[in-house]
Amino acid sequence: MRLASLCGALGAALMLNLSCAHANQGGIRLNQTRVIFSAGDSAQNLTVENSGSRTWLIQTQIASTDDASKGAPVPFIVTPPLFSLKGDSRQLLRILPQDHSLPADRESLFYLSVSAIPSQDEPLADRGRLSVGMRFVLKLFYRPRGMSAPHDDTACRLVIRRDDKGVSVTNPTPYFQTLGELSLDGKAIDVTQQPAMVAPHSNLSLTSPGRATRASWQTITDYGGLSTSCQQTL
């Protein structure tokens, strides 16, 4: 195993074919699907686990967009930023705050990127063939002082109306709200095929067929589950 050569190849590998993975793939898994960082927290932890037998090189980074190569500087760091994770082992990641000036009346959103490539027994003859990298992208929500966790009825404060594209979703709350399920007149809308997260005090348009008269929905909670079911006449 040559970890030095892996370090040199990591950037090229991730640029060539790096998939945005779910929280469990290829023996690598994360113990949560999102991170909530409250203003009073000194740190937040999560775990990367390798349930397979091969060693992986892991790189971690926090960015202001879901593309870690772009975006402005962020007021968080994650440590360790680069490490080798052997088979049947785990590593604790710590997210630490830095000096910042973030909005005090609403949540702010960042992205935690965890990239992984497997170790190689021999040097790579052609780096262009390395296409087995994975990238996990988790949303990191910063919650300012004075904002508690969303209440059970927070999801139901969304306002859904008909518009030219289908429906518009207005979020009057200070929380980011992501639709986990949406049905119009009893017909499920695939929210995975279009943007489904509504920023605080913002709105979002969703494409849907026909002119619906009733909507029902659930949002994703702090724990990655679904909220209380909400209904509204359009």
C-alpha positions in Angstrom: 0.0 0.0 0.0 1.4 3.4 -1.0 -0.4 6.2 0.8 2.0 8.8 -0.4 1.1 8.1 -4.0 -2.6 8.1 -3.0 -2.2 11.6 -1.5 -0.8 12.8 -4.8 -3.6 11.1 -6.8 -6.5 12.2 -4.6 -7.2 15.5 -6.3 -7.1 13.9 -9.8 -9.3 11.0 -8.7 -12.0 13.2 -7.2 -12.0 15.4 -10.3 -12.4 12.5 -12.7 -15.3 10.6 -11.2 -16.4 11.5 -7.7 -19.9 10.5 -6.9 -22.0 12.3 -4.3 -22.7 9.4 -2.0 -25.3 8.6 0.5 -24.3 8.0 4.1 -23.3 4.4 3.5 -21.4 3.2 0.5 -18.5 0.9 -0.3 -17.9 0.0 3.3 -17.6 3.7 4.3 -20.4 5.2 6.3 -21.2 8.3 8.4 -23.2 8.1 11.6 -25.5 11.0 10.7 -27.0 12.7 7.6 -26.7 16.3 8.7 -25.0 18.5 11.3 -26.7 21.1 13.5 -24.3 23.6 15.0 -25.9 25.9 17.6 -24.2 29.2 18.6 -23.4 27.9 22.1 -21.6 24.7 20.9 -17.9 24.5 21.3 -17.7 21.7 18.8 -19.8 19.1 16.9 -18.6 15.5 16.3 -19.5 12.9 13.8 -17.9 9.5 13.0 -16.6 8.0 9.8 -16.7 4.2 9.9 -15.0 1.7 7.6 -16.8 -1.6 7.8 -14.9 -3.1 4.9 -11.4 -4.7 4.8 -9.5 -2.3 2.6 -7.9 1.0 3.7 -9.3 4.3 2.4 -7.8 7.7 2.2 -10.3 10.3 3.6 -10.3 14.0 3.0 -12.6 16.4 4.9 -13.6 20.0 4.2 -16.3 22.5 4.9 -17.5 24.9 2.2 -20.2 27.5 1.6 -21.5 25.5 -1.4 -22.0 21.8 -2.1 -18.9 22.1 -4.5 -16.0 22.2 -2.1 -13.8 23.7 -4.8 -15.9 26.9 -4.9 -17.4 29.4 -2.5 -16.3 31.9 0.1 -14.3 31.2 3.2 -16.3 29.6 6.0 -16.3 30.1 9.8 -15.7 26.4 10.6 -12.9 23.9 10.3 -13.0 20.1 10.4 -10.3 18.0 11.8 -8.5 15.8 10.8 -8.5 17.2 7.3 -6.7 14.2 5.8 -6.2 10.7 7.2 -6.0 7.0 6.4 -8.9 4.8 7.6 -8.0 1.2 7.9 -10.5 -1.7 7.5 -12.9 -2.3 10.4 -12.1 1.0 12.1 -13.6 4.4 12.7 -12.4 8.0 13.0 -14.0 10.8 15.0 -14.4 14.1 13.1 -14.6 17.4 15.0 -16.1 20.5 13.6 -14.8 23.7 15.3 -16.1 27.3 15.0 -13.9 30.2 14.0 -14.5 33.9 14.3 -17.5 34.9 12.3 -20.3 37.3 11.6 -23.3 35.3 10.7 -27.0 36.4 10.6 -28.5 36.4 14.1 -32.1 36.1 13.0 -32.0 32.9 10.8 -30.0 29.8 10.1 -26.9 29.8 7.9 -26.0 26.8 5.7 -22.7 25.2 4.9 -21.6 21.9 3.5 -19.4 19.2 5.0 -17.6 17.2 2.3 -16.0 13.8 3.1 -14.1 12.4 0.2 -12.7 8.9 0.0 -10.5 6.8 -2.3 -9.4 3.2 -1.7 -5.8 2.3 -1.2 -3.9 0.7 -4.1 -1.5 -2.3 -3.8 0.5 -1.1 -6.8 1.3 2.3 -8.3 -1.3 3.6 -10.7 0.0 3.1 -14.3 -2.7 5.5 -15.6 -4.2 8.0 -13.2 -7.0 8.7 -15.7 -8.4 5.2 -14.9 -8.9 5.9 -11.2 -12.7 6.4 -11.1 -13.8 4.8 -7.8 -13.7 7.8 -5.5 -16.7 8.7 -3.4 -17.9 12.0 -1.8 -20.4 12.4 1.0 -21.9 15.8 1.3 -23.7 16.7 4.5 -25.6 19.9 5.2 -24.2 21.9 8.2 -26.8 24.2 9.6 -25.6 27.0 11.9 -28.3 28.0 14.4 -27.8 31.4 16.0 -28.2 32.1 19.7 -31.8 32.2 20.9 -33.1 29.9 18.2 -34.3 26.6 19.6 -34.9 23.4 17.6 -37.9 23.7 15.3 -41.3 22.9 16.9 -43.5 20.0 15.7 -45.6 22.5 13.7 -42.7 24.3 12.0 -43.1 22.3 8.8 -46.8 23.2 8.6 -45.9 26.9 8.5 -44.9 26.6 4.9 -47.3 28.2 2.5 -48.0 26.4 -0.8 -49.7 28.2 -3.7 -50.3 27.5 -7.3 -48.1 29.3 -9.8 -47.3 29.2 -13.5 -44.8 26.3 -13.1 -46.9 24.3 -10.7 -46.6 25.4 -7.1 -44.6 27.9 -5.1 -43.5 27.1 -1.5 -43.0 30.1 0.8 -41.0 29.6 4.0 -41.8 32.4 6.6 -39.6 30.7 9.3 -36.0 31.4 10.2 -35.1 27.7 9.5 -34.0 26.0 6.3 -36.8 23.6 5.4 -36.3 20.7 3.0 -39.3 18.8 1.6 -39.0 15.1 2.2 -42.4 14.3 0.7 -44.9 16.3 -1.3 -48.3 15.2 -2.7 -50.7 17.3 -4.9 -54.2 16.0 -5.0 -52.9 12.7 -3.6 -50.3 12.3 -6.3 -46.7 12.1 -5.0 -44.2 14.6 -6.5 -40.6 13.3 -6.9 -38.8 16.0 -4.8 -35.5 14.4 -5.5 -35.5 15.5 -9.1 -35.7 19.2 -8.4 -34.6 21.6 -5.6 -36.6 20.9 -2.5 -34.9 23.1 0.2 -36.5 26.4 1.0 -34.2 29.0 2.6 -35.4 31.1 5.6 -37.9 33.8 4.6 -37.7 32.7 0.9 -39.7 30.9 -1.6 -39.2 28.1 -4.1 -41.0 27.1 -7.3 -41.7 23.4 -8.1 -42.8 22.0 -11.4 -45.9 19.8 -11.2 -48.6 18.7 -13.8 -52.1 20.1 -13.8 -53.7 22.6 -11.4 -53.8 21.0 -8.0 -56.4 22.0 -5.3 -54.8 20.3 -2.3 -51.3 19.8 -1.0 -49.8 17.5 1.7 -46.1 17.4 2.7 -43.5 16.5 5.3 -40.1 18.1 5.8 -36.8 16.5 7.0 -36.1 17.0 10.7 -32.9 17.6 12.5 -32.5 13.9 12.9 -33.0 13.0 9.2 -36.5 11.7 9.6 -39.8 13.1 8.5 -41.9 15.8 10.2 -45.5 15.8 11.1 -47.7 15.6 8.0 -49.1 18.9 6.9 -52.1 19.7 4.6 -53.3 22.8 2.8 -56.0 23.7 0.3 -54.6 25.6 -2.6 
